[in-house]
Amino acid sequence: MANKSIPQIERVLLYYTQALGHDYNAYRNHVYRIYHLTLLLCPSELNKAQEEALAIAAVFHDLGIWTHHSMDYLSPSAESAVRHLEETGRTHLSDLCRQLIIHHHKISPYQGDHSDLTEAFRQADFMDLTFGVTRHGLPISRYQHLKESFPFLGFQKLIAKKILRHAFRHPMHPFPMLKR
């Protein structure tokens, strides 16, 4: 059963309520789907520090779209996560959080430190943005349960609109969030 309220996720989201505006609930549900999907997809069990880093990265991974009003949001999102970790005395999680955020739109599989977690996070985000069409071996029933617990509330549609708007305004650099 999916945990519907994780205190460290809720605290950070609450701080960004105004920045998220009317997209708050849609983004909140996306954060929880990504968090839980990553736990389901990760082939290795996470330790406490990795779970904490995952929760923080899940909250911040797309937040720069709203806080920096930009589709070139990976670095601003990662910087905000690191700043939050510094302010809360958890700098030991900074490198992993930054890695999860910066590589979550990587086109090819991630290889390097914490590759199991980083790749699961990347797959979880892609799975959620494609409405579960690509499930990376996860049974449909598990994804259906997460969709019921954390409904889409138009999240994919609002992201698609933001991406298309950016692509039309910046045709020479239409998808800055994609990384090789």
ChimeraX commands (.cxc) that place a marker at each C-alpha (Angstrom):
marker #1 position 0.00,0.00,0.00 radius 0.5
marker #1 position 1.34,3.40,-0.98 radius 0.5
marker #1 position 2.12,5.85,1.81 radius 0.5
marker #1 position -0.14,8.82,1.08 radius 0.5
marker #1 position 1.68,11.30,3.30 radius 0.5
marker #1 position 5.43,11.39,3.83 radius 0.5
marker #1 position 6.34,14.20,6.26 radius 0.5
marker #1 position 9.54,15.35,4.52 radius 0.5
marker #1 position 7.71,15.51,1.17 radius 0.5
marker #1 position 4.77,17.36,2.69 radius 0.5
marker #1 position 7.00,19.94,4.44 radius 0.5
marker #1 position 8.81,20.88,1.25 radius 0.5
marker #1 position 5.65,20.94,-0.86 radius 0.5
marker #1 position 3.94,23.15,1.70 radius 0.5
marker #1 position 6.80,25.65,1.41 radius 0.5
marker #1 position 6.27,25.82,-2.38 radius 0.5
marker #1 position 2.47,26.03,-2.32 radius 0.5
marker #1 position 2.42,29.57,-3.68 radius 0.5
marker #1 position 4.95,28.86,-6.45 radius 0.5
marker #1 position 2.96,25.81,-7.60 radius 0.5
marker #1 position -0.33,27.68,-7.43 radius 0.5
marker #1 position -3.27,25.83,-8.98 radius 0.5
marker #1 position -0.88,23.04,-10.12 radius 0.5
marker #1 position -0.10,22.10,-6.49 radius 0.5
marker #1 position -2.27,18.97,-6.23 radius 0.5
marker #1 position -1.33,17.67,-9.67 radius 0.5
marker #1 position 2.38,18.12,-8.89 radius 0.5
marker #1 position 2.01,16.63,-5.41 radius 0.5
marker #1 position 0.46,13.48,-6.85 radius 0.5
marker #1 position 3.20,13.25,-9.50 radius 0.5
marker #1 position 5.82,13.50,-6.74 radius 0.5
marker #1 position 4.21,10.63,-4.81 radius 0.5
marker #1 position 3.80,8.48,-7.93 radius 0.5
marker #1 position 7.49,9.01,-8.80 radius 0.5
marker #1 position 8.59,8.25,-5.25 radius 0.5
marker #1 position 6.59,5.01,-5.04 radius 0.5
marker #1 position 7.38,3.92,-8.60 radius 0.5
marker #1 position 11.09,4.34,-7.91 radius 0.5
marker #1 position 10.82,2.14,-4.83 radius 0.5
marker #1 position 8.99,-0.49,-6.90 radius 0.5
marker #1 position 11.44,-0.34,-9.83 radius 0.5
marker #1 position 14.72,-0.19,-7.93 radius 0.5
marker #1 position 16.32,-3.66,-8.00 radius 0.5
marker #1 position 18.24,-3.06,-4.78 radius 0.5
marker #1 position 16.81,-2.20,-1.39 radius 0.5
marker #1 position 17.42,1.39,-0.34 radius 0.5
marker #1 position 19.03,2.39,2.92 radius 0.5
marker #1 position 17.59,5.21,5.05 radius 0.5
marker #1 position 19.81,7.90,3.48 radius 0.5
marker #1 position 18.89,6.80,-0.05 radius 0.5
marker #1 position 15.17,6.84,0.80 radius 0.5
marker #1 position 15.55,10.33,2.25 radius 0.5
marker #1 position 17.45,11.51,-0.84 radius 0.5
marker #1 position 14.77,9.96,-3.05 radius 0.5
marker #1 position 12.00,11.82,-1.20 radius 0.5
marker #1 position 13.79,15.16,-1.54 radius 0.5
marker #1 position 14.70,14.54,-5.20 radius 0.5
marker #1 position 11.10,13.55,-5.96 radius 0.5
marker #1 position 9.84,16.87,-4.58 radius 0.5
marker #1 position 12.44,19.01,-6.34 radius 0.5
marker #1 position 12.94,17.13,-9.64 radius 0.5
marker #1 position 10.55,19.32,-11.71 radius 0.5
marker #1 position 10.05,22.20,-9.28 radius 0.5
marker #1 position 12.22,24.60,-11.29 radius 0.5
marker #1 position 9.45,24.72,-13.90 radius 0.5
marker #1 position 7.44,26.73,-11.38 radius 0.5
marker #1 position 10.13,28.43,-9.30 radius 0.5
marker #1 position 12.21,29.57,-12.29 radius 0.5
marker #1 position 9.40,29.70,-14.87 radius 0.5
marker #1 position 11.54,27.75,-17.31 radius 0.5
marker #1 position 11.65,24.43,-19.14 radius 0.5
marker #1 position 15.43,24.52,-18.68 radius 0.5
marker #1 position 14.81,23.55,-15.09 radius 0.5
marker #1 position 17.11,20.67,-14.17 radius 0.5
marker #1 position 19.96,22.76,-12.74 radius 0.5
marker #1 position 17.64,25.20,-10.90 radius 0.5
marker #1 position 15.72,22.24,-9.45 radius 0.5
marker #1 position 18.93,20.53,-8.32 radius 0.5
marker #1 position 20.30,23.78,-6.87 radius 0.5
marker #1 position 17.08,24.32,-4.91 radius 0.5
marker #1 position 17.29,20.77,-3.53 radius 0.5
marker #1 position 20.91,21.24,-2.48 radius 0.5
marker #1 position 20.08,24.59,-0.85 radius 0.5
marker #1 position 17.22,22.93,1.05 radius 0.5
marker #1 position 19.54,20.16,2.24 radius 0.5
marker #1 position 22.11,22.74,3.38 radius 0.5
marker #1 position 19.44,24.68,5.28 radius 0.5
marker #1 position 18.22,21.51,6.99 radius 0.5
marker #1 position 21.67,20.15,7.87 radius 0.5
marker #1 position 21.58,17.20,5.47 radius 0.5
marker #1 position 24.40,18.04,3.07 radius 0.5
marker #1 position 25.45,14.38,3.05 radius 0.5
marker #1 position 22.47,13.80,0.69 radius 0.5
marker #1 position 23.34,16.61,-1.74 radius 0.5
marker #1 position 25.36,14.66,-4.31 radius 0.5
marker #1 position 22.79,11.88,-4.63 radius 0.5
marker #1 position 19.86,14.32,-4.82 radius 0.5
marker #1 position 21.63,16.36,-7.47 radius 0.5
marker #1 position 22.41,13.20,-9.44 radius 0.5
marker #1 position 18.80,11.97,-9.35 radius 0.5
marker #1 position 17.45,15.32,-10.51 radius 0.5
marker #1 position 20.04,16.11,-13.19 radius 0.5
marker #1 position 19.79,12.65,-14.79 radius 0.5
marker #1 position 16.05,12.01,-14.57 radius 0.5
marker #1 position 15.53,13.02,-18.23 radius 0.5
marker #1 position 18.62,11.25,-19.52 radius 0.5
marker #1 position 17.80,9.67,-22.88 radius 0.5
marker #1 position 20.00,6.61,-22.36 radius 0.5
marker #1 position 20.27,4.44,-19.23 radius 0.5
marker #1 position 22.32,5.95,-16.42 radius 0.5
marker #1 position 25.62,4.30,-15.51 radius 0.5
marker #1 position 27.67,5.35,-12.51 radius 0.5
marker #1 position 27.38,5.66,-8.74 radius 0.5
marker #1 position 23.96,4.70,-7.37 radius 0.5
marker #1 position 22.97,3.52,-10.85 radius 0.5
marker #1 position 20.15,1.27,-9.57 radius 0.5
marker #1 position 18.42,4.15,-7.82 radius 0.5
marker #1 position 19.17,6.76,-10.49 radius 0.5
marker #1 position 17.94,4.53,-13.30 radius 0.5
marker #1 position 14.79,3.56,-11.35 radius 0.5
marker #1 position 14.07,7.26,-10.76 radius 0.5
marker #1 position 14.56,8.02,-14.47 radius 0.5
marker #1 position 12.28,5.13,-15.45 radius 0.5
marker #1 position 9.65,6.11,-12.88 radius 0.5
marker #1 position 9.39,9.65,-14.23 radius 0.5
marker #1 position 9.17,8.46,-17.84 radius 0.5
marker #1 position 6.57,5.87,-16.89 radius 0.5
marker #1 position 4.44,8.48,-15.19 radius 0.5
marker #1 position 4.71,11.00,-18.03 radius 0.5
marker #1 position 3.62,8.30,-20.51 radius 0.5
marker #1 position 0.62,7.28,-18.36 radius 0.5
marker #1 position 2.24,3.91,-17.64 radius 0.5
marker #1 position 2.59,2.89,-21.29 radius 0.5
marker #1 position 6.22,2.07,-20.58 radius 0.5
marker #1 position 6.20,0.13,-17.31 radius 0.5
marker #1 position 9.74,-1.31,-17.28 radius 0.5
marker #1 position 8.43,-4.69,-16.14 radius 0.5
marker #1 position 6.15,-3.36,-13.41 radius 0.5
marker #1 position 2.78,-5.16,-13.36 radius 0.5
marker #1 position -0.06,-2.93,-14.55 radius 0.5
marker #1 position -1.94,-3.56,-11.29 radius 0.5
marker #1 position 0.81,-1.85,-9.27 radius 0.5
marker #1 position 0.68,1.23,-11.50 radius 0.5
marker #1 position -3.13,1.25,-11.45 radius 0.5
marker #1 position -3.07,1.26,-7.65 radius 0.5
marker #1 position -0.76,4.29,-7.63 radius 0.5
marker #1 position -2.99,6.09,-10.15 radius 0.5
marker #1 position -5.98,5.48,-7.89 radius 0.5
marker #1 position -4.10,6.61,-4.77 radius 0.5
marker #1 position -2.58,9.65,-6.51 radius 0.5
marker #1 position -4.78,10.68,-9.49 radius 0.5
marker #1 position -3.21,12.48,-12.45 radius 0.5
marker #1 position -5.34,15.64,-12.04 radius 0.5
marker #1 position -4.17,16.81,-15.47 radius 0.5
marker #1 position -0.44,16.74,-14.67 radius 0.5
marker #1 position 0.69,15.28,-18.00 radius 0.5
marker #1 position -1.51,17.72,-19.92 radius 0.5
marker #1 position -0.11,20.75,-18.12 radius 0.5
marker #1 position 3.47,19.55,-18.67 radius 0.5
marker #1 position 2.75,18.89,-22.36 radius 0.5
marker #1 position 1.40,22.45,-22.72 radius 0.5
marker #1 position 4.48,23.92,-21.05 radius 0.5
marker #1 position 6.82,21.85,-23.24 radius 0.5
marker #1 position 5.01,22.80,-26.46 radius 0.5
marker #1 position 4.89,26.48,-25.50 radius 0.5
marker #1 position 8.64,26.40,-24.84 radius 0.5
marker #1 position 9.37,24.53,-28.10 radius 0.5
marker #1 position 7.48,27.14,-30.14 radius 0.5
marker #1 position 9.21,30.03,-28.39 radius 0.5
marker #1 position 12.66,28.42,-28.59 radius 0.5
marker #1 position 12.74,26.34,-31.80 radius 0.5
marker #1 position 16.55,26.12,-31.79 radius 0.5
marker #1 position 16.54,24.64,-28.26 radius 0.5
marker #1 position 13.09,23.07,-27.90 radius 0.5
marker #1 position 13.77,20.47,-25.20 radius 0.5
marker #1 position 16.49,21.72,-22.85 radius 0.5
marker #1 position 15.53,19.21,-20.17 radius 0.5
marker #1 position 16.61,16.20,-22.25 radius 0.5
marker #1 position 20.14,15.00,-21.56 radius 0.5
marker #1 position 22.32,12.41,-23.30 radius 0.5
marker link #1:1,2 radius 0.2
marker link #1:2,3 radius 0.2
marker link #1:3,4 radius 0.2
marker link #1:4,5 radius 0.2
marker link #1:5,6 radius 0.2
marker link #1:6,7 radius 0.2
marker link #1:7,8 radius 0.2
marker link #1:8,9 radius 0.2
marker link #1:9,10 radius 0.2
marker link #1:10,11 radius 0.2
marker link #1:11,12 radius 0.2
marker link #1:12,13 radius 0.2
marker link #1:13,14 radius 0.2
marker link #1:14,15 radius 0.2
marker link #1:15,16 radius 0.2
marker link #1:16,17 radius 0.2
marker link #1:17,18 radius 0.2
marker link #1:18,19 radius 0.2
marker link #1:19,20 radius 0.2
marker link #1:20,21 radius 0.2
marker link #1:21,22 radius 0.2
marker link #1:22,23 radius 0.2
marker link #1:23,24 radius 0.2
marker link #1:24,25 radius 0.2
marker link #1:25,26 radius 0.2
marker link #1:26,27 radius 0.2
marker link #1:27,28 radius 0.2
marker link #1:28,29 radius 0.2
marker link #1:29,30 radius 0.2
marker link #1:30,31 radius 0.2
marker link #1:31,32 radius 0.2
marker link #1:32,33 radius 0.2
marker link #1:33,34 radius 0.2
marker link #1:34,35 radius 0.2
marker link #1:35,36 radius 0.2
marker link #1:36,37 radius 0.2
marker link #1:37,38 radius 0.2
marker link #1:38,39 radius 0.2
marker link #1:39,40 radius 0.2
marker link #1:40,41 radius 0.2
marker link #1:41,42 radius 0.2
marker link #1:42,43 radius 0.2
marker link #1:43,44 radius 0.2
marker link #1:44,45 radius 0.2
marker link #1:45,46 radius 0.2
marker link #1:46,47 radius 0.2
marker link #1:47,48 radius 0.2
marker link #1:48,49 radius 0.2
marker link #1:49,50 radius 0.2
marker link #1:50,51 radius 0.2
marker link #1:51,52 radius 0.2
marker link #1:52,53 radius 0.2
marker link #1:53,54 radius 0.2
marker link #1:54,55 radius 0.2
marker link #1:55,56 radius 0.2
marker link #1:56,57 radius 0.2
marker link #1:57,58 radius 0.2
marker link #1:58,59 radius 0.2
marker link #1:59,60 radius 0.2
marker link #1:60,61 radius 0.2
marker link #1:61,62 radius 0.2
marker link #1:62,63 radius 0.2
marker link #1:63,64 radius 0.2
marker link #1:64,65 radius 0.2
marker link #1:65,66 radius 0.2
marker link #1:66,67 radius 0.2
marker link #1:67,68 radius 0.2
marker link #1:68,69 radius 0.2
marker link #1:69,70 radius 0.2
marker link #1:70,71 radius 0.2
marker link #1:71,72 radius 0.2
marker link #1:72,73 radius 0.2
marker link #1:73,74 radius 0.2
marker link #1:74,75 radius 0.2
marker link #1:75,76 radius 0.2
marker link #1:76,77 radius 0.2
marker link #1:77,78 radius 0.2
marker link #1:78,79 radius 0.2
marker link #1:79,80 radius 0.2
marker link #1:80,81 radius 0.2
marker link #1:81,82 radius 0.2
marker link #1:82,83 radius 0.2
marker link #1:83,84 radius 0.2
marker link #1:84,85 radius 0.2
marker link #1:85,86 radius 0.2
marker link #1:86,87 radius 0.2
marker link #1:87,88 radius 0.2
marker link #1:88,89 radius 0.2
marker link #1:89,90 radius 0.2
marker link #1:90,91 radius 0.2
marker link #1:91,92 radius 0.2
marker link #1:92,93 radius 0.2
marker link #1:93,94 radius 0.2
marker link #1:94,95 radius 0.2
marker link #1:95,96 radius 0.2
marker link #1:96,97 radius 0.2
marker link #1:97,98 radius 0.2
marker link #1:98,99 radius 0.2
marker link #1:99,100 radius 0.2
marker link #1:100,101 radius 0.2
marker link #1:101,102 radius 0.2
marker link #1:102,103 radius 0.2
marker link #1:103,104 radius 0.2
marker link #1:104,105 radius 0.2
marker link #1:105,106 radius 0.2
marker link #1:106,107 radius 0.2
marker link #1:107,108 radius 0.2
marker link #1:108,109 radius 0.2
marker link #1:109,110 radius 0.2
marker link #1:110,111 radius 0.2
marker link #1:111,112 radius 0.2
marker link #1:112,113 radius 0.2
marker link #1:113,114 radius 0.2
marker link #1:114,115 radius 0.2
marker link #1:115,116 radius 0.2
marker link #1:116,117 radius 0.2
marker link #1:117,118 radius 0.2
marker link #1:118,119 radius 0.2
marker link #1:119,120 radius 0.2
marker link #1:120,121 radius 0.2
marker link #1:121,122 radius 0.2
marker link #1:122,123 radius 0.2
marker link #1:123,124 radius 0.2
marker link #1:124,125 radius 0.2
marker link #1:125,126 radius 0.2
marker link #1:126,127 radius 0.2
marker link #1:127,128 radius 0.2
marker link #1:128,129 radius 0.2
marker link #1:129,130 radius 0.2
marker link #1:130,131 radius 0.2
marker link #1:131,132 radius 0.2
marker link #1:132,133 radius 0.2
marker link #1:133,134 radius 0.2
marker link #1:134,135 radius 0.2
marker link #1:135,136 radius 0.2
marker link #1:136,137 radius 0.2
marker link #1:137,138 radius 0.2
marker link #1:138,139 radius 0.2
marker link #1:139,140 radius 0.2
marker link #1:140,141 radius 0.2
marker link #1:141,142 radius 0.2
marker link #1:142,143 radius 0.2
marker link #1:143,144 radius 0.2
marker link #1:144,145 radius 0.2
marker link #1:145,146 radius 0.2
marker link #1:146,147 radius 0.2
marker link #1:147,148 radius 0.2
marker link #1:148,149 radius 0.2
marker link #1:149,150 radius 0.2
marker link #1:150,151 radius 0.2
marker link #1:151,152 radius 0.2
marker link #1:152,153 radius 0.2
marker link #1:153,154 radius 0.2
marker link #1:154,155 radius 0.2
marker link #1:155,156 radius 0.2
marker link #1:156,157 radius 0.2
marker link #1:157,158 radius 0.2
marker link #1:158,159 radius 0.2
marker link #1:159,160 radius 0.2
marker link #1:160,161 radius 0.2
marker link #1:161,162 radius 0.2
marker link #1:162,163 radius 0.2
marker link #1:163,164 radius 0.2
marker link #1:164,165 radius 0.2
marker link #1:165,166 radius 0.2
marker link #1:166,167 radius 0.2
marker link #1:167,168 radius 0.2
marker link #1:168,169 radius 0.2
marker link #1:169,170 radius 0.2
marker link #1:170,171 radius 0.2
marker link #1:171,172 radius 0.2
marker link #1:172,173 radius 0.2
marker link #1:173,174 radius 0.2
marker link #1:174,175 radius 0.2
marker link #1:175,176 radius 0.2
marker link #1:176,177 radius 0.2
marker link #1:177,178 radius 0.2
marker link #1:178,179 radius 0.2
marker link #1:179,180 radius 0.2
view
